[in-house]
């Protein structure tokens, strides 16, 4: 699948007015994104593709695994393998 905002997969936005369309085009041109803007006054505005590019979701952070000889995370002072590991 192509990256959003490229020639193969342009950003698609539906807005209600010419002024709003110009704002969207300005944002996309500044960022170098390819965009298709439709002006549809009778439908709700949909700029979800642009919002997705402006605020990308963060990847989940991996948790650090406790090794068998590390101190136990419960705070007992014992090694993990003697306390919580088994």
Beta strands, then each sheet from edge to edge (+ up, - down):
strand 1: 11-15
strand 2: 35-39
sheet 1: 1+ 2+
end
